[in-house]
Amino acid sequence: MNILYIGWLLLVYGLGALYSVSIHESFTLTLASGDPSNYFYFLRQLRNIGVGLIIAYIVYKTSLARIRSRRYLILAWVLILTLLLFTPLGLELNGARLWLQVPFLATIQPWEFFKLGFVLLISDRLVRKKLILQSFWWFIKFGIVISLCFLVFLLLRDNGTILILALTSLISYWYLGGKKRFVGIMIGIGIVAASLVVSQVNYVRDRFDAFLNPDADTSGRGITYQIKNALTAVGWGGIWWKWYGKWLQKFGYIPEAQSDYIFAAFSEELGLFGNSILIGLYIWLALYFLTRIKGIRDDYLRGMGVGIISLIILQAFVNIWVNINILPSTGLTLPFVSFGGTAIMVNMIELVLLHKILVEGKELKKLY
């Protein structure tokens, strides 16, 4: 058994979910073309996985030492891609600029690559500065740099990425030896900053209000529409599954059933039983990696591994909690399951890196 098998199980689960719940969205999207199809998103996801396999294989054949030596080049590349969102190449949808139109190619989501580059950056800085992690002034400078990254995503209206990167930063800082007192300070500052954003930024406040009071929208088609129908789908799923491919909420009642709300849409068919399988796979992935990372001598690789597994697991549970209205809407997709070209490719790269850390990490000499 190795960690790649768990990733494959997640991909298979995702394809099964997408095949069923994306029927209506696929038909609606392709109807205008004159050649309607119920399986547009499913077939496109197969293509995405094929491209992801090629990229993941290249990463697999590249040594960790080489990846490590080019971490700043990788970071510069993903930072440039992210900043291009502020140019005419950036595409806006519902007020958010999260897609980049690459000439002669399809659109990509640079922030998916940025999250991985961000982990490479903070792992490097935390390990290099390990001897002064207890310094308050270094902690302040670290917080300022992180905050500047978050400001970019606030301007892009991507509060979901801010949440994931903030939590990943805390976990990485704590894991690599940071003071618990400073972690508490970070959490306090984060709560204050989040409160200010909710009170001052309109789109964030609207999402938070809908989360607190989903019945406030009397029209039934406003911002709370997807929340209500997602909860309906999860509730109708019950404890045991109803039947694969059946039931109604996926037929236009849950917006973005193939991406942001795929968990809720598929819950209607597989119920708590099917959800438990999915959640169990995520927990298995995390435990498999974390119980084996202790044998890695290199602090940078251990920090990078913990950062990557944090990205995957945090995003998975934030997405699930949004689907059952424990958290406000964030726009985050479900790793390995939701439709998305860039997202699925990055997930596969992350999985290969986790595998390489466990296999190659024991043989590498310590960098720092």
N, C-alpha and C positions, 0 to 999 in steps of 0.2 A: 504493500500500500504506500502511495505517496500523495502529496497534497494536490497534484494535478488531477487525480481521479475525483477528488471532492469537487474541484472546479468543473469537471466534465458533467458530474451529476447536476450541478446547479444550472449549467447551460442546457442540459436536456430538459430539466424542469421548466426553464424559461421558454424553450421552444414549444413545449406542450401547452403552456399557458397562452403564449402568443397565438398559436394555431387556432385556439378556441375563441379567445376574447377579442381578437382584432377583426373579426368577420365584418361587422357593421362599419367600422372605421375604414377598412380596406375598400369595401364596396362604395361608400360615400366618396372617398377620395378619387377612385378610378372611374366613377360613373360618367363624369364630364368628358373623359377621353373616348367614349364610345365603345370601350372594351372593358367593362366592369369586371372586377375580380374580388372574390372574398378573401384572397390570400396574399394581397400585395405586401403587407407588413411582414408576414411570415417568410415569404420568399426573399424579401429584401434583407431580413435578419440572417437568413442562411448565407447570403452574399457577404454581409458584414462579418459573420463568423469566419468565412473563408479568407477574407482579407486580413482579419485579426490573426488567423493561424499563421499566415505568411510573416506578418510583423513579429508575432510572438516567437516564431522559429528563429528569426534573425536575432532577437534578444537572447534566446536560448543558446545560440551558438557563439554569442559574444561573452567573453569572460567578465566576471564581476570586477576584476582588477581594472579592466579597460573601461567599464561603465563608471567605476568609481573615479578614475583619473579624468573623466570627461564630465563630471557632475556639473561644473560651472557652465560648460558649453551647453549642456542639456537645459539648465535653468535659463540661460540667456535666450535660447530658442523658444521655450514655452512662454517666457515673458514677452517676447516680441509678438508672438501669435496672439497673446491675450490683449496687448495694447492695440493691435490692429483692429480690435472690435470697435474702437473709437473712431476709426476711419470709415470712408464710404464702403469698404469691404464688409463691415459689420452689418448684419441683418437684424432688424428689430421686429419682435413679435410680442404683442400685448405689453408694449412698453419696455421690454427687456432686450438688451443687445447681447445675446449669448451665442450667436451663430456667425461663422466667418465664411464668406463666399470665396473659395479658392478658384482662381481662373482656370477654366478647362476641366475642373473637378467638381465634386459635390461639396456641400457645406460640411464644415466640421465645427466642433465645440471646443475651442482652445482651453476653456477652464477645466476640462477633464484632464488634459495633459498638465495643466498648471498645478493641479492638486498633487500629482505624482512628483513634479519638479519641486514643489514646496517641501515635500517630505525629504527629498535629497538635500535641500538647502538647510533645513533646521537640524537634520541629523548631523550634517557636517559641522555647523556652527556650535551645536551643543557639545559635540565630542571634542572639538578643538578647544573649546573654552571650559572643559570639564573641571579644570582646577579652580575656576573662578565662578562656577555655577552658584556658589553661595554668596557672591557679591551682589549687593542690592543695586549698585549703579549699573553693573552689566545686565542685571535683570530688567532695569528700566530701559536700557538701550535695545535689548531684545524685544521688549514689548512695543517700543516705538516702530521698529522695523516690521513686526507682525501687523501692527495697526495700519501701516501704510498699504500693505497687501490687502487688508480687509476693505480699506477705503475704495480701492479699485473696483472691488466686487459690489460694494454698496452703490457706486455710480452706475454699474451695469445692471443694477436691480436684481442681484443674485444673492439673497440673504441665506439661502440654503447652503451654498458653498462657504460662506462666512462661518456659519455654525459648525460645519464639519471640520474646517481648518482650525477653528478656535479650539475645539475639543481635542483634535489630534495634536495640536501644539502643547496643550496641557499634559496629555498622556506622555508625549515624548519627553518633555521637560522633567516630569516626575520620574519616568523610567530611567533616564540617564543621570539622575543624581541631584535634581533640583530640590530646593528646600520646600517642605510641605507648607510652610508659612507663606512662601511666595506664591505657591499654587493657589492658596486661599485668597491672597490679594488679587491674583489674576481673575479668579472667579467673581470676586466682588466688583472689580472694575468692569468685567464683562456684563454683569447684571445691570449696572448703572448705564453702561453704554447702550445695551439693548433697550432699556427703558426709554432713553432719549430718542433712539431711532424709531421706536414704536410711536412715541408721542409727536415726533416732528416729520416723519416721512410718510406721506399719504398712503402709498400702496401697501406698506408694511402695517400701518394702522388699520386699513380696511381688512386685511387678512386676519389680523389679531381680533378685531371686532367680530368677524364672521366665526372665528373659532370659539369665542366666548359665548356668542349668542346666535347659533345657526338658524333660529326661528325668526330673527329680526327682519329678514327679507320676505315680505308678504307676497311679492310677485312670483316667487317660486322658481325664477330663472336667473337670479343674480349670483353673487359671489358664493352664496351658501348652497347653491344647487348641487355641485359635485360632492360636497360634504354629506348632504342628506342622502343622496343616492348611493354613495359609497357605503355609508352605514347601513342602508337598507340591504345592499348586496351581502355585506358581511353577516348581517342578522339572518337573512334568509338561508344562508349556507348552513347554519346550525352546527351541530357537533359532527355529524357524519355527512359525507358528501351526498349531494342530490343526484347529480349525474354529469359526467364529463361532456361538455359541448352543449348542455342544455341551459335553461333559465334565461332571464329577460334583461337584467340591468345592463348587460354589455351592448344591447341594441340601442345605442344612442342616449341612454340615460346617464351613463357615467362618462363625462368628457375625458379624453386621453386615457381610455381604458387600456390601450396598448403600451402606455409608458408610465406616467406618474401614478395612475390608479389601477395598475394591473393586479396588485395584491387584492384589492377589494373586488374587482371584477371576477377574478378566478376563485375568490373565497366563496362566491355564490354557488359554484359548482363543486368544489372539493371540501368546503366547510372547515371546521376546526381541525379535522383529521389531516387534510391536505396542508393546511397552514403549519401544523406541527412538523410535518416532514420538511418543509422549506426552512423553518426556523431552526430545526435540528441540524440541517446541512450547514447553515451559517455558524452555528455554535461549534459543530464538529470542525469546520475549517479553522476557526480561531483557536480552539483547544489543541488541535493537531500541531499547529505552528508554534504556539506559545510554550507547549510542553517540550518541544525539541530545540528551541532556540538557545537554551542554556549552554549547549555544547559549543556555541560560536564564541571564539575568543575576541574577535574584532568588535569593538564598541560601535563603530560606525555602521557595520552591517546589522548588528542587533538593533540599533536605533532605527535604521531604515526599515527593517522588517516589522518592528512594532508599529512604526508610522503607517506602513502600507496596510497591515491587517486592521489597524484602527480606522483607516479611510473606508475600507470595505464594510466592516461590521457596523460602524457608526451610521454610514449612509443607509445601510439595509434597515436598521431599526428606526432611524428617523423617518424613512419612507413608510414603513409599516405603521408607525405611530400617527403619521399624518392621515393615512388611509382609515384609521379607526378614531380619528379626531382627538388624539391625546396631545398633538402638537398642531400649530397653525400650518397652513400650506407653505411648502418650501420650494417646490418645483424640482426636487431631487428624484431621480429614478431609482429603481430597485436593481442593485448590482447583479449582473449575469442573467437577469430575468426580463427587465423592461426592454422595449425596442429602442435602438439607438446605435448608430454606426460608431461614432467616436467612443461612446461609453463602453460598448462591448469590447472594442479593441483595447482600450486602456485596462479594463478588467482582466483581459487575457495576459497583457504585459505584466500587470501586478502579480498575477498568479505564477507566471514563469519566474519572476524575480524572487518571490517567496520560496519557490522550489530551489532555485539556484543558491539562495542564502543558506538553506538547510544542507544542500549537497556540497557546494563548493566552499562555503564559509568555514568549514572545519579545517580546510587545507590551506587557507590564506593566512599569511602573516599579518600581524596587527599593523594597521596604518599609523595609528597614533599611540 
